[in-house]
Amino acid sequence: MILRWNSRIVVLSILLSCLFWKGCDGSDVETPPIPVKPEAPEIVLENTITTDALFDHVQTFEDISLSHDLSRNSVSPGYARSMNYIEDVLADSGLLISEQEFEYRVFMETETATLEMMSPKHETFGRGKDFYTMTYSGIGRASGEIAFVKPMFPPGDEPDTSSDGCESADFDHVDLTGKIAVIQRGTCEFIIKAYNAELRGAVAVLIFNEGQEDRTGPIVGTLGEHFKMDIPVLGISYAFGEELYDLAASGERPSLEVSVKGINTTAQACNLFAETPYGNEKQVVMMGAHLDSVIQGPGINDNASGAAAILEIAYQTGIRPYIPENKIRFAWWAAEEEGCIGSYHYLDAIEPGDMRNIALYLNFDSIASHNFVRGVEDGDLSNTLMDPRNVYLETPDGCGAVEQVFLEYFASKRLPVKPTPLTGFTDYQPFAEYGIPFGGLFTGLGGVKTEEEAARFGGVAGRPYDSCYHTPCDTVINLNFDIFLQNAKAAAHAMQTFADRKVTGIFESSGKPRTSFHQPGKTVQPLREQYHDQYHKDRRRRPVR
């Protein structure tokens, strides 16, 4: 009986509900909203970068280097294993992995070159002070009397006045057989002078600077990768050349001994890429770092630091629920230490349409120096145009906007920065030549920290930013992990800023066609050639005068 009344109460309640709600069939009743799955939280990639992850990557690169003669140079097993490590880390990230093989001529000195005077007195000359080995010099030891060809003392008022050694006829009056030719810079490319001398029987060639302002120091240059010399070729200072000339003119008949030890051969190398499978393919945001080291050391600051930062950013980009507006392409370059050859090859080989789709390039080379400055590359030249280390007079439109993103980021963290001069000879150089906006970070290498920099950034004034630059001690211990983490986070922030930007051409002001500065044999509007050795020395890729 109680159950029967309970049932009647339930029915009555339903009828009353229908009366007040006007429509039990639901026609006059608003359907409760279907719960919407919440959107994924906003991904801030810089927050995913940790010191532990960066440490794991650089330690692995060091372990690889130590197991392969301290090196990850581009043609070594250590470089191949480093590529494999990156591919393994990114295997399940969802990024698209690709490789790009290319052939190039390898030139690497395995020992420091030597230059000695054997008579009329014995004297040893210093690399960097008196001479540099020309990139793609022949390998070997040579000795003999010196012989001048057609020098100009005093030099002409303008550069490229001397035509010394540029024509075969210049050698008609001199016997170079078994001798060391001493030839003045000017007019024609170094390779022409050296090759002409070799054809006439010279056993080595010294090319001395021409002597005008900014052409006095020992020459840092290349003979070019497309022709193989069989005899040693060094670039020496104007003063050294003048000293030898005075000795020869006095009848002393000076003789020298030259020794260059290394590798000069053709080999295969490989660039590595990873990119998002989504994002606007017409607006590709690229970021890159060179993966190779010099043969003399493991290269953990230069440049496992940049390679590791990009690896971790790429990994976090791939595994997170992050969909950028624009496609992101990560690059690890080969053969940067031989003259940015990997990045040059990439741009030289790319289709014109794909070239136009590259919106900008971010470069990260040596970003963890122990005695660091917090450097942002001065893309618009507003702070460093007249700095003697700056080799650019003009840069592509958009470089200033890239620089500003870095400056604003560090300002938001209340971290002081220093705009650094564009010294070239790292992988932003080919992008600059092709008119692609670029930017990057740099903490200093072989230069010396000033008092003002020590006051702003800490560290020790009067000491190199990286005292282990291009030496065996460039290991994990050589890194400053505070600046390493800060720069890696800044790199992630800059990449994401441009990857998420929804404006035409990335840069709202880019309404005019992109200007390419690319000319074989030239950098972008070079300013002062004598300072090209200030950052990543001996890297001029193509022949110069």
VENDAVEN-V587553 format. One record per residue. RES is the residue in one letter. SS is DSSP state (a for helix, b for strand, c for the rest). OMEGA is omega in degrees with one decimal (none if undefined). BURIAL is I if it has 9 or more other ideal C-beta (glycine too) atoms within 8 Angstrom, else O. Layout:
# VENDAVEN-V587553
RES:SS:OMEGA:BURIAL / RES:SS:OMEGA:BURIAL
This chain:
# VENDAVEN-V587553
M:c:179.0:O / I:a:179.9:O / L:a:-179.3:O / R:a:178.8:O / W:a:176.1:O / N:a:178.9:O / S:a:179.0:O / R:a:179.2:O / I:a:-180.0:O / V:a:179.2:O / V:a:179.6:O / L:a:179.7:O / S:a:179.3:O / I:a:-179.8:I / L:a:178.1:O / L:a:178.9:O / S:a:179.2:I / C:a:-179.0:I / L:a:-177.2:O / F:a:-176.2:O / W:a:175.4:I / K:c:171.5:O / G:c:179.0:I / C:c:177.9:O / D:c:177.1:O / G:c:-176.3:O / S:c:-179.3:O / D:c:-177.1:O / V:c:176.9:O / E:c:179.0:O / T:c:177.6:O / P:c:-177.5:O / P:c:177.7:O / I:c:-179.5:O / P:c:178.7:O / V:c:178.5:O / K:c:-177.6:O / P:c:177.7:O / E:c:176.5:O / A:c:179.9:O / P:c:179.1:O / E:c:-178.5:O / I:c:173.9:I / V:c:-169.0:O / L:a:-179.0:I / E:a:-179.1:I / N:a:-179.2:O / T:a:-176.5:I / I:c:-177.0:I / T:c:176.7:O / T:a:-178.5:O / D:a:-179.5:O / A:a:178.7:I / L:a:179.3:I / F:a:-179.3:I / D:a:-178.1:O / H:a:-176.7:I / V:a:177.0:I / Q:a:176.8:I / T:a:177.6:I / F:a:177.7:I / E:a:179.3:I / D:a:177.6:O / I:a:-179.1:I / S:a:-177.6:I / L:a:179.5:O / S:c:-179.8:O / H:c:174.4:I / D:c:174.0:O / L:c:-169.9:I / S:c:168.8:I / R:c:178.0:I / N:c:-163.3:I / S:c:-178.1:I / V:c:-176.8:O / S:c:171.6:I / P:a:178.3:O / G:a:177.5:I / Y:a:179.3:I / A:a:178.4:I / R:a:176.9:I / S:a:174.6:I / M:a:180.0:I / N:a:178.9:O / Y:a:178.9:I / I:a:179.8:I / E:a:178.3:I / D:a:179.4:O / V:a:-174.5:I / L:c:-172.5:I / A:c:-176.7:O / D:c:-176.1:O / S:c:-175.8:I / G:c:177.2:O / L:c:178.9:I / L:b:-174.3:O / I:b:176.3:I / S:b:177.5:O / E:b:177.9:I / Q:b:179.3:I / E:b:174.6:O / F:b:179.1:I / E:b:177.7:O / Y:b:178.4:I / R:b:-178.1:I / V:b:169.7:I / F:b:178.2:I / M:b:174.4:I / E:b:178.5:I / T:c:173.7:O / E:c:178.6:O / T:c:178.7:O / A:c:179.0:I / T:b:177.2:O / L:b:-177.6:I / E:b:168.7:I / M:b:-177.7:I / M:b:176.4:O / S:b:8.2:I / P:c:176.1:O / K:c:177.5:O / H:c:179.7:O / E:b:177.9:O / T:b:-178.0:O / F:b:-172.3:I / G:c:173.9:O / R:b:-178.0:I / G:c:177.8:O / K:c:-175.0:O / D:c:-174.2:I / F:b:166.7:I / Y:b:172.2:I / T:b:174.2:I / M:c:175.4:I / T:b:-175.3:I / Y:c:168.8:I / S:c:169.3:I / G:c:-178.7:I / I:c:175.7:I / G:b:179.9:I / R:b:179.5:O / A:b:176.5:I / S:b:179.4:I / G:b:174.7:I / E:b:176.8:O / I:b:176.2:I / A:b:175.1:I / F:b:-177.0:I / V:c:-179.7:I / K:c:-175.6:I / P:c:178.5:I / M:c:176.0:I / F:c:-8.9:O / P:c:-178.7:O / P:c:175.1:I / G:c:-178.1:I / D:c:-176.3:O / E:c:174.8:O / P:c:178.4:O / D:c:173.7:O / T:c:-178.1:I / S:c:175.5:I / S:c:-175.4:I / D:c:173.3:I / G:c:-176.0:I / C:c:-179.0:I / E:c:178.1:O / S:a:-178.5:O / A:a:179.1:O / D:a:-173.7:I / F:a:-173.9:I / D:c:-174.2:O / H:c:-175.0:O / V:c:176.9:I / D:c:-178.5:O / L:c:-175.4:I / T:c:178.4:O / G:c:-176.9:O / K:c:176.1:I / I:b:-177.9:I / A:b:176.2:I / V:b:-169.4:I / I:b:-177.2:I / Q:b:175.2:I / R:c:174.5:I / G:c:170.0:I / T:c:-174.8:I / C:c:-175.9:I / E:c:-179.2:I / F:a:-175.6:I / I:a:-179.6:I / I:a:178.9:I / K:a:-176.3:I / A:a:-178.2:I / Y:a:177.6:I / N:a:179.4:I / A:a:179.2:I / E:a:179.1:I / L:a:-179.4:O / R:c:171.6:I / G:c:178.4:I / A:c:179.4:I / V:c:176.1:I / A:b:-179.4:I / V:b:170.0:I / L:b:177.0:I / I:b:-176.3:I / F:b:-175.1:I / N:c:-166.5:I / E:c:173.4:I / G:c:176.5:I / Q:c:175.6:I / E:c:-177.1:O / D:c:174.8:O / R:c:-178.6:I / T:c:-174.4:I / G:c:176.0:O / P:c:-172.4:I / I:c:168.7:I / V:c:-173.8:I / G:c:-179.1:I / T:b:174.0:I / L:c:-179.7:I / G:c:-173.2:I / E:c:-170.6:I / H:c:-180.0:O / F:c:-175.0:O / K:c:173.4:O / M:c:178.7:I / D:c:-178.8:O / I:c:179.5:I / P:b:177.7:I / V:b:179.8:I / L:b:170.7:I / G:b:-176.7:I / I:b:-178.0:I / S:c:176.3:I / Y:a:-178.4:I / A:a:178.4:O / F:a:177.9:I / G:a:179.6:I / E:a:177.9:I / E:a:178.9:O / L:a:-179.8:I / Y:a:179.7:I / D:a:177.9:O / L:a:-179.7:I / A:a:-179.3:I / A:a:-179.9:O / S:c:178.4:O / G:c:-176.1:O / E:c:-178.8:O / R:c:-178.9:O / P:c:174.4:I / S:b:-176.0:I / L:b:171.3:I / E:b:-177.3:I / V:b:176.2:I / S:b:175.3:I / V:b:179.7:I / K:c:-179.9:O / G:b:-176.3:I / I:b:174.1:I / N:b:-174.1:I / T:b:177.6:O / T:b:-177.0:O / A:b:176.6:I / Q:b:174.4:O / A:b:-172.6:I / C:b:167.7:I / N:b:179.2:I / L:b:-178.3:I / F:b:169.6:I / A:b:-179.8:I / E:b:178.6:I / T:c:178.8:I / P:c:-176.2:O / Y:c:-177.5:O / G:c:-177.1:I / N:b:-178.2:O / E:b:177.8:O / K:b:179.7:O / Q:b:-176.4:I / V:b:174.8:I / V:b:-179.3:I / M:b:169.3:I / M:b:-174.2:I / G:b:177.5:I / A:b:177.8:I / H:b:-175.7:I / L:c:-175.8:I / D:c:172.5:I / S:c:170.3:I / V:c:-179.3:I / I:c:-175.2:I / Q:c:-177.5:O / G:c:-175.3:I / P:c:173.4:I / G:c:-176.7:I / I:a:169.4:I / N:a:-179.2:I / D:a:11.4:I / N:a:171.6:I / A:a:179.6:I / S:a:178.2:I / G:a:-179.7:I / A:a:-179.7:I / A:a:178.9:I / A:a:-179.5:I / I:a:177.4:I / L:a:-178.6:I / E:a:176.8:I / I:a:179.1:I / A:a:-179.8:I / Y:a:-179.6:I / Q:a:176.8:I / T:a:-176.3:I / G:a:-172.7:I / I:a:-178.0:O / R:c:174.4:I / P:c:-173.8:O / Y:c:179.6:O / I:c:-178.9:O / P:c:174.3:I / E:c:-174.9:I / N:b:179.0:I / K:b:177.9:I / I:b:178.3:I / R:b:178.5:I / F:b:-177.6:I / A:b:171.0:I / W:b:-169.5:I / W:b:171.3:I / A:c:169.4:I / A:c:173.1:I / E:c:-177.3:I / E:c:176.8:I / E:c:177.1:I / G:c:178.3:I / C:c:-172.5:I / I:a:179.7:I / G:a:-179.7:I / S:a:173.2:I / Y:a:-179.0:I / H:a:-179.9:I / Y:a:-176.7:I / L:a:177.4:I / D:a:-173.9:O / A:a:-172.5:O / I:c:177.1:O / E:c:-178.1:O / P:a:179.3:O / G:a:178.1:O / D:a:175.7:O / M:a:-178.6:I / R:a:-178.3:O / N:c:177.5:I / I:b:-175.7:I / A:b:-179.3:I / L:b:180.0:I / Y:b:177.3:I / L:b:-174.5:I / N:b:-177.5:I / F:b:-174.6:I / D:c:178.2:I / S:c:-173.5:I / I:c:-177.7:I / A:c:-177.4:I / S:b:-173.7:I / H:c:178.8:I / N:c:-161.9:I / F:c:154.1:I / V:c:178.5:I / R:c:-170.2:I / G:b:171.6:I / V:b:-178.6:I / E:b:-175.1:I / D:c:-172.9:I / G:c:-179.3:I / D:c:176.7:O / L:c:-174.7:I / S:c:-177.0:O / N:c:-168.2:O / T:c:-174.8:I / L:c:-176.9:O / M:c:174.8:O / D:c:-176.2:O / P:c:178.0:O / R:c:-176.8:I / N:c:-178.2:I / V:c:-178.6:I / Y:c:169.4:I / L:c:-176.5:O / E:c:177.1:O / T:c:-177.5:I / P:c:173.7:I / D:c:178.8:I / G:c:-179.5:I / C:a:179.0:I / G:a:178.8:I / A:a:176.5:I / V:a:178.4:I / E:a:-175.9:I / Q:a:178.0:O / V:a:177.8:I / F:a:-178.7:I / L:a:-179.4:I / E:a:179.1:O / Y:a:-178.6:I / F:a:176.2:I / A:a:179.8:I / S:a:177.8:O / K:c:-178.0:O / R:c:178.3:O / L:c:-179.0:O / P:c:179.6:O / V:c:175.1:I / K:b:173.1:I / P:b:-176.2:I / T:b:-178.0:I / P:c:179.6:O / L:c:-176.9:I / T:c:179.7:I / G:c:176.9:I / F:c:161.8:I / T:c:-161.5:I / D:c:170.5:I / Y:a:-174.3:I / Q:a:179.1:I / P:a:176.7:I / F:a:176.6:I / A:a:-178.7:I / E:a:-179.3:I / Y:c:174.4:I / G:c:-179.2:I / I:c:178.9:I / P:c:-176.5:I / F:b:175.4:I / G:b:179.9:I / G:b:-178.1:I / L:b:-176.1:I / F:b:-176.0:I / T:c:176.7:I / G:c:179.1:I / L:c:-172.5:I / G:c:179.6:I / G:c:-175.9:I / V:b:-178.4:O / K:c:-179.7:I / T:c:176.1:O / E:a:-179.4:O / E:a:179.3:O / E:a:178.0:I / A:a:178.2:I / A:a:-176.8:O / R:a:-170.7:O / F:a:-173.9:I / G:c:-179.0:O / G:c:-170.9:I / V:c:175.7:O / A:c:178.5:I / G:c:177.8:O / R:c:179.3:I / P:b:173.1:I / Y:c:178.0:I / D:c:-177.2:I / S:c:178.6:O / C:c:-178.1:I / Y:c:177.3:I / H:c:178.0:I / T:c:-179.1:O / P:c:-176.7:I / C:c:176.5:I / D:c:-178.0:I / T:c:179.3:I / V:a:179.3:I / I:a:-177.7:O / N:a:-172.1:I / L:b:167.7:I / N:c:-172.8:I / F:a:175.3:I / D:a:179.8:O / I:a:177.9:I / F:a:-179.5:I / L:a:179.4:I / Q:a:-178.7:I / N:a:177.9:I / A:a:176.6:I / K:a:177.8:I / A:a:177.9:I / A:a:178.0:I / A:a:179.9:I / H:a:-178.7:I / A:a:178.6:I / M:a:-177.7:I / Q:a:177.8:I / T:a:-178.5:I / F:a:178.4:I / A:a:-178.2:I / D:c:-175.6:I / R:c:-174.0:I / K:c:-179.1:O / V:c:-178.4:O / T:c:177.6:O / G:c:-177.4:I / I:c:-178.6:I / F:c:-174.2:I / E:c:-176.8:O / S:c:-173.9:O / S:c:179.3:I / G:c:-178.1:O / K:c:-179.1:O / P:c:179.0:O / R:c:179.6:I / T:c:175.5:O / S:c:177.1:O / F:c:-168.9:I / H:c:172.2:O / Q:c:178.9:O / P:c:177.9:O / G:c:-179.7:O / K:c:166.8:I / T:c:178.4:I / V:c:175.0:I / Q:c:-176.3:O / P:c:-175.5:I / L:c:-176.9:O / R:c:-174.2:I / E:a:-172.6:I / Q:a:-177.7:O / Y:a:-176.9:I / H:c:179.7:I / D:c:-174.6:O / Q:c:-175.1:I / Y:c:-176.4:I / H:c:-171.0:I / K:c:172.9:I / D:c:-175.3:I / R:c:178.0:I / R:c:-170.1:I / R:c:-170.8:I / R:c:-174.3:I / P:c:175.8:I / V:c:178.7:I / R:c:none:O
